[in-house]
């Protein structure tokens, strides 16, 4: 985890260098295993009055007593991060830090023109980025695609198009067994994380969940992706200023950016963190300038 935290440290340095400052306005934590809402959601008030918000996956690693968060409200965001770094740095603490970085990054991530002004290619999408990469011709029918984390709906979609889909999961592999009364071939296989090197080195395309940042596995996993045509990260937990991720070897980021207004906040609270059907999210595909042309098959 310590090595992977370098991505977070570098992002903090990038945001400081850009002059981004703000105070922690609010933190919302959800932990419903029934709804699958393992989210830490933070709000920041920037010096210029801009309100940003951002999310981190807490992996349901949530302390019973969260009252300590109340002491952090209205403090400088970087001081909050520093205070959390002095503790045990469990996954929940990382989710708070990531959500704060995403909130500080919000003014860049919400505006594709702002991203372009800082040297990135960015494309606003009408649907999640995982679906868009098929429409953009980034996937070939001969590709072996590896997922780190089971992206359920998209796995079903992409498996009809590519040669092979291999999925790495931290959860017990038995949870993904399926019984078929009649035998049927499938090109989708699920592997335990102990098979990471074997699966990722064999892949043409690697798609990783942002949770790998929160659980500290992102950099070791990226070491196994050198043979891939491109590596993509997807989800709200990687929706912060992207330079450090690109420097680490990520080619594409599928960002999910949340509106920072009160109406979305109320819906998020009242749904207990179930944002998946929200219509006013922004989906963005981001990459280093010119990279998109280089990764097409």
HELIX and SHEET records of a PDB file:
HELIX    1   1 UNK A    5  UNK A   17  1                                  13    
HELIX    2   2 UNK A   67  UNK A   72  5                                   6    
HELIX    3   3 UNK A   77  UNK A   85  1                                   9    
HELIX    4   4 UNK A   91  UNK A  104  1                                  14    
HELIX    5   5 UNK A  106  UNK A  109  1                                   4    
HELIX    6   6 UNK A  112  UNK A  117  1                                   6    
HELIX    7   7 UNK A  129  UNK A  135  1                                   7    
HELIX    8   8 UNK A  152  UNK A  159  1                                   8    
HELIX    9   9 UNK A  173  UNK A  176  5                                   4    
HELIX   10  10 UNK A  193  UNK A  195  5                                   3    
HELIX   11  11 UNK A  196  UNK A  201  1                                   6    
HELIX   12  12 UNK A  211  UNK A  214  1                                   4    
HELIX   13  13 UNK A  218  UNK A  222  1                                   5    
HELIX   14  14 UNK A  236  UNK A  238  5                                   3    
HELIX   15  15 UNK A  243  UNK A  247  1                                   5    
HELIX   16  16 UNK A  262  UNK A  270  1                                   9    
HELIX   17  17 UNK A  291  UNK A  295  1                                   5    
SHEET    1   A 3 UNK A  22  UNK A  29  0                                        
SHEET    2   A 3 UNK A  39  UNK A  46 -1                                        
SHEET    3   A 3 UNK A  51  UNK A  57 -1                                        
SHEET    1   B 8 UNK A 120  UNK A 125  0                                        
SHEET    2   B 8 UNK A 282  UNK A 288 -1                                        
SHEET    3   B 8 UNK A 252  UNK A 257 -1                                        
SHEET    4   B 8 UNK A 230  UNK A 234  1                                        
SHEET    5   B 8 UNK A 205  UNK A 209  1                                        
SHEET    6   B 8 UNK A 144  UNK A 148  1                                        
SHEET    7   B 8 UNK A 164  UNK A 169  1                                        
SHEET    8   B 8 UNK A 188  UNK A 192  1                                        
END                                                                             
